[in-house]
Amino acid sequence: MSHTSRRPGLSRGSSFWLIATVQCLLLFASSAPSPLYGVYQAEWRFSAGMLTAIFAMYAIALLVALLMVGKLSDHIGRRKVLGAALVVEVVSMLLFITADGVGPLLAARAAQGLATGAATGATSSALLDLQPPNRPRLGPLVNSLAPIVGLALGALGSGLLVQYAPAPKTMVYALLLVGFALAALVVPLLPETSPGRPGTAASLVPRMAVPRRIRPLFLTVAPSLFAVWAVGGLYMSVGPSIAARTLHLGGHLVGGLVIFAQTGSGALGSLLRRNQPPRRTMALGFVAFLVGIGTTLGALALPSTALFFVGIVIAGYGFGTGFLGAFQTIAPLAQPDERAGLMASMYVVCYLGFSVPAVIAGLAVQKFGLGPTTTVYSVSVMVLAVAACAGLLVQERREKGAATEVPGTVPSGPRHTRPTARATDADRHRPPETHHA
């Protein structure tokens, strides 16, 4: 049954790809300031600790928005939330363009975090709403691809503009402002896909809105989400500094290339594994980023620039495939009026993994130095990945044991490649009543 409103506007197919583009653009904007931080720091003479605070401001604002507004589109509609988020994003671009010191820069990152967090639940759930019925893997695939592609293009595109374009401090933000303004104007033409439900005020209370029946599987997959995004945070936080200080690579473009190498290979991994069983995809992701991080540490010990980038590419492949597998496991289990809350909860875990270790690393670099901090961060992420993989294996053995005790039972979670099997798994997790955390 479709809940899409029947008003003149864009088709479902066009709307799907437009929303995917907006989601990609939001993450493009989130990584765009990275190549500029060196310029800001040199001009405004703030400390490395303040640089960490600027990153933390974005992360905190984003997490607050996810927890408070992430599920709002299940209640008032996808269009309203997305439209408001894009307006705030336009404001953040204006703040970046006019920034003349640390204060306005902090305000710009806070506004950007709020906008991105608010939009994430609406865009992620809208992609699931609008995916073609005969392509049930498309929504989860695009949901996992769009953020990674956005981060990759944002870092590389911004690096190119900073290195070669006129007005390097404002050009990227001016272009993004135009893009977000156009997207905001198109939002009223999108079909409204949220069925809507009462409880709008209650939905604003910060919480993880995971339906009770999905919680055991969510808790099993959550460490995987945290681990793969911690890998992303590792290279996005210290990768450019490693390239500059340890490998002696200069220029604003280098930081963008480091991030692009990681996220670009992650996007490629998602595409290559899009039709494979989700849990095998997650397991492959763990192996890849364990090998990748180990290779990176070896490159720093030598040191070797070529080996460093090989390690980043391998770890990035693990980042993309691990995220895709986790998303494919959880996303199909939500009913239409639960999607925004569940998607927001998943991204809370992702951004906790992305931001908290990176902020700690930023503070640790000042006290212990770049080399020791990178080593400890890398080893910690590897240990977390092994623990997450062990949790998945334990869950799978439990499900196999339950299936053996009850003949004909299918283990929980969408682990099969055929759409019919995935639909069956999702149906088994959908009783008439839903309870939220």
N, C-alpha and C positions, 0 to 999 in steps of 0.2 A: 504494500500500500504506500503510495507517495504522499508526502506531506507538503510538497512544493506548492506555493501559492500560484494561482493562475492569473497573472497580470502581464501586460505587454512588456517585453524586455528581451534580454539575451536568452538563447537556448541553454539547455542544461550542459551540453558539451562545451559551448563557448564559455559559459560561466565557470565550469570546472577548471579550464586552463587559465582563465583570467585570475581566479583565486590562487592557483598554483604560482602564477607569476607574482602576485602581490606577496605571497608568503616568501618567495625567493628574494624579492626586493627588500622586504623587512630585514632579512638576515644579511643581505648585501650591505644595507645601511649600518647594521650593527658592527660589522668588521671594517667598514670604511675608515673610521678614525685611527685604526692601528698603525698604518704607515706614517701618520701625521704626528704621532706622539713625540717622536724625536724632534720634530720641528717645534712643537709647542714647548717642549722641555727646554730647548736651547733658547727660545725667544723669551719665555716667561720665567725661566730659571727656577722651576720647582723640583723637589726632590723625587727620588725613586719611590719613596713612601707615598707621596701625593699621587704619583702615577698609579700605584696600586689602589689608592682610594678612588680614583676616577673610574677604574675598572669595577671596583666593588660597588660604587654608586649605581652603575648600570645593572649589575647583577641583582642587587637588593631590590631595586625598583621593579625589575622584571618578575622576580619571585613573588613580591607583594601583589602585583597585578594578576599573576597566574592564580594565586591562592584566593584572591577576593573577587576577581572579575572573570577568571578563566571559564567558569561554568555558566556565566550570565546568559550567553546566547541560547542555552537550552530553555530559558524562561522567556526572554523578550525577543528572540530572533537573531539570526546571524548578521543580517544587514545592519541593524542598529549598532551592534557592538563593533563591527568592522568599520563602519563609517566614522564612528567616534574615535576609534583608535587611529585611523588615518589622519584625522584632523590634528590629533596630538602629535603624530609623527611629523606632519608639516611644521608644527610649532617648533619641534626639536631641531629640524633642519635650519629654520630661521635663527635659532639660538646658536647653532654651530657657525653659521655664516657671520653673525655679528659678534661672536665671542672675542673678547680682548683680554682675557685673563682666566685664571683657574676657576673662579666663581661661576661665570657663565658656562664654562666647559662642563662643570659638575651639573649645572642645571640642565644643560642639553642632554647629557647622558642619562640623567634621571628621567626626563620626559621621554627619551627614546626607549628606555627600559619599560616604562609604564605602557607605552603604545604597543611595543612588541609583545609584552605579556598579555595585554588585553586582546590583541588580535589573534594570538596563537590558538586559543581554544576555539574561536569562531572559524578561522580558516581551516584548521585541521579537521574539525567535525564537518564543515561544509564539503570538503573533498570526499569524505566518506558518504555524505548524503547524495552527492551528485555523480559518483562513479557509475559507469554503465552496469546494469544488473548482470550482464554476461561477462564482466571483467572485474570480479570481486577482489583481485589483487592490486588493481590500479591505484585505488585510494591510499592504501598503506605504502605502496611503492613511492608515489609522488610525495606523500607526507614525510617519508624518510629522505627522499632525494632533495626536495626544495630547500630545506635549511642548509644542507651540505653544499649544494651548488651555490646558494646565496653567499655563504661564508667564503667559498673559493673565489668567486667572481668579485666580491667586495674587496677582499684583500689585494688581489692582483690588479683590479681596475683602479682602485684608489692609489696603489703604489705606482702604476703607470702615470696617472694624472699628476701625482705629487712630483714625480721625477721629470716629466717632460712637458706638462701642460702649463699655460699661464695661470696666474692666480691659484697656486697649488693648495692654499689653505681653504679655498671656498668653492672651487670648481665642482668637486664631487658632490658637495652638499646642494649646490644650485641645481645640478642635474637630477639628483634624488628628489628635491623639493617638487620639481615639475612632474616627475613620475608619480609621486604620492598624491599630488593635487589632482592629476588626471584620474587616478584610481578612485579617489574619493568621489569624483563626479560620476563615475560609472556605477558605483555601488547601488544606487536606487534602481538600476536596470537588472540587477541580479535577482533570480528567483529566491524567495524565502523558503528555506528547506527545514527550518526548525518547527516541530509541531507545537512548541510552546507549552508551558505548564505553570501552575501557580507556585508561589514561594520565592518570588523575586528578591524580596528583602532578606530572607533567610539565606539565599544563595550567596550573598555578599559577605557572610561570616567566613573568615579564612579557614579552610579545611581541604583535605584531600577527598574528592568526591569519587571514590571507587565503589561500585556496587558490591554488596556483601558477597554475592556468589563468585565474583571474580577475584576477590582479595587474595586467596591462597596462591593463585597463579601470578597475580600482580606482584606479590611479595617475593616470589621466586625469580621473576624477571627483573625486578627493580635493581638489584645489584649489578646486573648486566648493563642496564641503561646507565647507571652511575659510572661504571668502569669505562665504557666506551667513550662517554663524554669527558671523563677525566683525562683520557688520552688526547682528546681534542684540546682540552684546556692546557695540557702539558706543552704542546707544540705552539699553541697560539700565545701562551704567556711567556715562555722562555725560549722558544724556537728562534725568533728574530735576534734576541740577545746572544744566543749561542753562536749564530751565524756571524754576528758582528765582532764579538769579543774572542771567542775560541778559534773560529775558523778564519777570522780576519777578512770577512766579506763586507764591503761597504755599500752605501747607497740606500735610498729609501725603498727601492724596488725589491731588495733582498728579503726583507721581512714579509712582503706580500708573496714572494715566490715560495718561501718556506710554508706559509699557510696554504697557498694554492696547491703545492705538491701533496700535502696531507689530505686536504678536503677534496681535491680533484680525484685522487685515487680512491677515496671513499665513495664518491659518486659513481665511479666506474665499477667498483665492487658491488654496489647496490644494483646496478643495471645487469651485471653478469649473473647475479644470484637471485634475480626477481622471481623466478619460477621454481626455486628449490625449496625443500622443506625448511620452515623457519628455524627450528631448533638446530638443524645441521648448519644452517647459515650462521647462527649465533656462535656455535662451536668453532667453525672455521674462522670467524672474526677474532675469537680469543687467541687461537693459535697464531694468526697473522700479526696481531699487535704485540703479542709476547715476543715473536721473532723480530718484529720491527723495532721495538724499544731496545731489545738486546743489541741489535745491529747499530742503533744510534749511539748507545753507550760505548760500543767498540770503536765507532768512528771518532768519538770525542777523546778516547784514550790514545789514538794513533798520532795526531788527528788526521782525518781524511774527509774532505768536502764531499767527494763523490759517494763515499760510503754513508755519510750523514744523510744525504738526500735519498739514497736507496732505502735506508731505515725508515725515513719519514714516509715514503711511498708505501712500504709494506705495512707500517702501523696505520696509515690512513686507510688502506684497504680493509684492515680489521675494524677500524672505526665505522666505516660505511656499512659493511656486512653485518657487524654486530648490532648496529642500530636498526637496520632493516629487519633482521630476524626477530628482535624484541618487539618491534612495532607490529609485524605481521602476526605475532603470537597473541597480542592483547587486543589490538584495535577492532577486529571483527566481532568481538564478544559484546560490544555495547549496543543497546537499543538506541534508536534515533534521539530520544530525549535524554540520553545519558552521555552522548558522545563528547560534548564540549567539556563536561566535568572530568571524564576519564582522560581525554587528551591533555587537558591542563595538568592533571595529576602526573601523567607520564612526563610531561615537560618540566614539572617541578623537580622530579628526580634527575632528569637530564641536566638541567641548569645548576642544580646543586653540585653534581659531579663536575660540571664545566667550570664553575666559579669558585667554590670553596677551596679546593686544592690550589687553584691558581693564585688566589689572594694570599693564602698561607705561603706559597712559594715566593710571591713578590716580597713579602715581609722577611722571609728567611734569607733571600739573596743579600739583603742589606747587612745581615749579621754574620752569615756563614760563607757568603760568596756564591758565585754562579755555579761553579763545578760541583761542590758538595750538595747544593740544593737540587740540582738537576739529577744527580745520582739517586738521592733519597726519594725524590718525587717519582722517578722512573721505577725504582724497585717497589715502592709502595703500590703503584698502579698495577704492576705485574702480580703482586701478591693478591690484590683485590680481584684481578681477573681470574686467577686460579681459584679463589674462593667462590666467585660467581659461577664459574664453570662446574665446580663440584656441587653447588646447590642445584643446578639444572640436572645433573646426572642423578642426584638423589631423588628429585621430583619425578624424573622419568622412570626410575626403578619402582617408585611407589605406584605410579599409574599402571605400569606393566603388571605389578603384583595384583592390583585391584582388578585389572582386566582378566587375569588368570582365575581369580576367585569367582568372578561373575562372567560366565561365558557370553561372548557377543558384545561385551562392553568395549567402547572405543575410548582410549585414553584422552584426558581433557587437553584442550588447547589445539589450535589449528595447525597440526603438524603434517598434514597430508597435502600433496600437490594438487589434487583434483578439487575444483570448486565445490562439488557436492559434499566431499568429506569436510571441507571447511565450514560449509553451511550447517552440516549436522553438528559439528562441535559447538558452533555459536548458538544453535538452537538449544542444545543441552544446557547451556549456561543462562537461559532466559526464562525464569519463572514469571508468573503474572505480577508479583510485587518486587519492587526494588528498594533496597535500603542503602543509604549513603553513610560514609564515615563522617 
